[in-house]
Amino acid sequence: MAAEGRTTADPPSHQGCAISSVRPRLPAQRGELRDRHEDGHRLHHLLWRLGPGVRVCSSAVLGGGIGPRAWILNAQVPGGYPRLDPDRHLAEIAAAEGLTGPGAGLMTAADVAAYTTGHDGGVTATVTAGLGVRGWAAAPDTATRAPHGPEDAEVPGAPFRPEDAEAPGSPFRPEDGPEVPAAPFRPGTVNIVVTLPVALSDGAFVNAVATATEAKVQALLDAGLDCSGTPTDAVCVAAPEPGHDGGEPFAGPRSTWGARIARAVHTAVLAAARAAP
């Protein structure tokens, strides 16, 4: 897919912006496609400059949860990602971009430049998808879980490493052995970023993440894939901060805004899934 919004100019800094004097604005609908060089690799990342007056609800490895966020970053990393501190790595990328304030950060080993988008009634969904390592969420608990430390826990929005494939849903590195062949790297993470022009209540925010996930699964099935996703999929939903009315109370798939979220996400995930090798 052709890159949109590519720029090599230094991003503006939001430091010193008086939030009280700035009217709440809509989240950026499209992420900027940026590139960078790390350890000999040319990599890409998508960057949303949200600015003041925007909240995000997400399962991101950096800045997850619900709260004000000034930016969202979806960063590509090399296959066989070696680091155990993805949150710190994302913060380093954000600092290199001159970003300030709280943000949300996701990672993937998929080709970020091949992102897809879906639009419906003011809602925009942007998806990066690696489907090489995929399966069903409710898989039987038959995979062996070797004893491992907290640093090996599943990380939403982080790249799935090839050595993690032994136990679906449990990214850990099994002990090396001379008889274990090196597996070819197969990226496996579906990251979804949704932007809305309306504020959502806390409950609707959580429901929006659930609705986006339902739409993702529907799209994967419609693409003929026998799976519900990958073990490290992540979702970010960005919307203006609510005023005195508390925001839209519903975001389920049959509500006005939930239906739009579902259709936008379905369009973007379906396009990504059909293009996946």
C-alpha positions in Angstrom: 0.0 0.0 0.0 1.3 3.4 -0.9 2.7 5.3 2.1 0.6 8.3 3.2 1.8 11.2 5.3 5.5 10.3 5.0 7.7 13.2 6.1 11.3 13.6 7.2 10.7 16.9 8.8 11.2 17.2 12.6 7.8 17.0 14.3 6.5 20.0 16.2 6.9 19.9 20.0 3.8 20.2 22.1 5.8 21.1 25.2 4.6 24.2 26.9 1.1 24.0 25.3 -1.5 25.5 27.8 -4.2 22.8 27.7 -6.7 25.2 29.4 -6.4 27.6 26.5 -6.8 25.0 23.7 -10.2 23.8 22.6 -10.6 20.0 22.6 -9.9 18.7 19.1 -10.6 15.6 17.2 -7.9 12.9 17.2 -5.7 12.7 14.1 -7.5 10.4 11.7 -4.4 9.0 10.0 -1.1 8.1 11.4 2.1 9.6 9.8 4.3 6.9 8.3 7.8 7.6 9.5 11.1 5.6 9.1 14.1 5.2 11.2 17.3 3.2 11.4 18.1 0.8 14.3 21.1 -1.6 14.5 21.4 -1.7 10.7 17.7 -2.1 10.1 15.5 0.3 8.2 12.2 0.2 10.1 8.9 2.1 10.0 6.4 3.4 12.6 3.0 5.0 12.4 2.6 8.1 14.6 -0.6 9.9 15.6 -0.1 13.3 17.1 -3.2 13.6 19.2 -2.4 16.8 21.1 -4.5 18.0 24.1 -8.1 17.0 24.8 -7.9 13.4 23.7 -8.3 10.2 25.7 -7.2 6.7 24.7 -8.4 3.3 25.9 -6.0 0.6 24.9 -4.2 -2.7 25.7 -0.9 -1.2 24.5 2.3 -2.3 26.1 3.2 1.4 26.8 0.4 3.7 28.1 -2.3 1.0 28.3 -5.6 1.6 30.1 -7.8 4.7 29.9 -6.5 8.2 30.1 -5.3 11.4 28.4 -2.8 10.6 25.7 -0.9 13.1 23.5 0.2 10.5 20.9 0.0 6.9 19.7 3.0 5.1 18.2 2.8 1.8 16.4 6.5 0.7 15.8 7.9 -2.0 13.6 10.8 -4.0 15.0 13.1 -6.6 13.5 12.1 -10.3 13.3 13.2 -12.2 16.3 12.9 -9.1 18.5 15.6 -9.6 21.2 14.7 -6.9 23.8 12.8 -7.6 27.0 11.8 -4.0 27.6 9.4 -3.0 24.8 7.9 -0.2 26.9 11.3 1.4 27.3 12.1 0.9 23.6 8.9 2.6 22.6 9.7 5.5 24.9 13.1 5.8 23.2 11.4 6.0 19.8 9.0 8.6 21.1 11.8 10.7 22.5 13.6 10.6 19.2 10.5 11.9 17.6 10.4 14.8 20.1 7.1 13.6 21.5 6.1 14.8 25.0 3.4 14.0 27.5 1.8 10.6 28.0 1.3 8.4 25.0 0.4 4.9 24.0 2.9 2.6 22.2 2.4 -0.7 20.3 5.0 -2.9 18.5 4.9 -5.4 15.7 7.3 -7.3 13.5 4.8 -6.9 10.6 5.5 -4.5 7.8 4.1 -1.2 9.2 4.4 0.4 5.7 1.7 -2.0 4.5 -0.9 -0.7 6.9 -4.6 -0.7 5.9 -7.4 1.6 6.8 -11.2 1.5 7.1 -13.6 4.5 7.4 -17.2 4.7 8.4 -19.2 7.7 9.5 -16.3 9.6 10.9 -14.5 6.6 12.4 -11.1 5.6 11.1 -9.4 2.3 11.8 -5.8 1.7 11.0 -4.4 -1.8 11.0 -1.0 -3.4 10.8 -1.2 -7.2 10.5 1.2 -10.1 10.8 -0.6 -13.4 10.7 2.2 -15.9 10.5 1.6 -17.0 14.1 -2.1 -17.2 14.7 -4.6 -19.4 16.5 -7.8 -19.4 18.6 -8.1 -17.4 21.8 -9.8 -20.3 23.7 -7.2 -22.9 22.8 -6.9 -26.1 24.9 -4.4 -25.8 27.7 -2.2 -28.6 26.2 0.8 -26.5 25.3 3.7 -27.0 27.7 4.5 -23.9 29.8 8.1 -24.1 31.0 8.9 -22.3 34.2 9.8 -18.7 33.4 10.2 -15.4 35.0 7.9 -12.3 34.8 10.0 -10.9 32.0 8.7 -13.7 29.7 5.0 -12.8 30.3 2.7 -12.2 27.3 3.0 -8.6 26.1 0.0 -7.2 24.2 1.1 -5.2 21.2 4.6 -6.6 21.2 6.0 -8.7 18.4 5.6 -12.4 18.5 9.0 -14.0 18.3 9.5 -17.3 16.3 10.8 -19.1 19.4 7.5 -18.3 21.1 5.5 -20.5 18.8 5.8 -23.6 20.9 3.2 -22.5 23.3 0.3 -20.5 21.8 -0.6 -17.5 23.9 2.5 -17.8 26.1 5.6 -16.1 24.6 8.5 -17.7 26.3 11.8 -19.0 25.1 12.2 -22.8 25.4 15.7 -24.1 26.4 18.0 -24.3 23.4 18.9 -27.8 22.3 21.0 -29.1 19.5 18.1 -31.0 17.9 15.7 -28.0 17.8 15.8 -26.6 14.2 15.7 -22.8 13.8 12.2 -21.8 12.8 11.8 -19.3 10.0 10.5 -16.0 11.3 6.7 -15.5 10.9 5.4 -12.1 12.1 2.3 -12.5 14.2 0.7 -9.4 15.7 -2.5 -7.5 14.6 -2.5 -3.9 15.9 -5.6 -1.8 15.6 -5.8 1.9 16.1 -9.3 3.5 16.0 -10.1 7.2 16.1 -13.5 8.7 16.8 -14.9 12.2 16.5 -17.1 11.9 19.6 -16.4 11.4 23.3 -17.1 8.1 25.0 -17.9 7.3 28.6 -15.5 4.9 30.3 -17.9 2.0 29.9 -18.4 2.8 26.2 -14.6 3.1 25.8 -14.1 -0.5 27.1 -17.0 -1.6 24.9 -15.4 0.0 21.9 -12.3 -2.2 22.4 -14.5 -5.3 22.6 -16.4 -4.2 19.5 -13.2 -3.7 17.5 -12.0 -7.1 18.6 -15.2 -8.8 17.5 -15.0 -7.1 14.1 -11.4 -8.3 13.8 -12.4 -11.9 14.4 -15.2 -11.6 11.9 -12.8 -10.2 9.3 -10.3 -13.0 9.8 -13.0 -15.6 9.3 -14.4 -13.7 6.3 -10.8 -13.9 4.9 -10.9 -17.7 5.2 -8.4 -17.8 8.1 -9.1 -20.4 10.8 -8.2 -18.3 13.8 -9.4 -15.5 16.1 -6.1 -13.6 16.0 -2.5 -13.8 17.4 -1.4 -14.0 21.0 -0.1 -10.5 21.0 -2.8 -8.5 19.3 -3.5 -5.0 20.7 -6.2 -2.3 20.3 -6.1 1.5 20.8 -9.3 3.6 20.7 -8.8 7.4 20.7 -11.7 9.9 21.2 -12.1 13.5 22.5 -12.4 13.9 26.3 -16.0 14.0 27.4 -17.7 17.1 28.6 -20.4 17.6 31.2 -22.6 15.1 29.4 -20.1 12.3 30.0 -19.8 11.2 26.4 -21.6 8.6 24.4 -22.9 5.9 26.7 -22.7 2.9 24.3 -20.2 1.5 21.8 -21.5 -2.1 21.3 -21.9 -3.3 17.7 -25.5 -2.3 17.4 -25.1 1.2 18.8 -24.5 4.1 16.4 -20.8 4.5 17.1 -20.1 0.9 17.9 -21.5 -0.1 14.5 -19.3 2.4 12.8 -16.2 1.1 14.7 -17.1 -2.5 13.8 -17.4 -1.7 10.1 -14.3 0.4 9.9 -12.2 -2.2 11.7 -13.7 -5.1 9.6 -12.8 -3.2 6.4 -9.2 -2.6 7.5 -8.5 -6.1 9.0 -10.1 -7.8 6.0 -7.9 -5.9 3.6 -4.8 -6.8 5.7 -5.8 -10.4 6.0 -6.4 -10.8 2.3 -3.0 -9.3 1.5 -1.2 -11.5 4.1 1.1 -14.2 2.6 
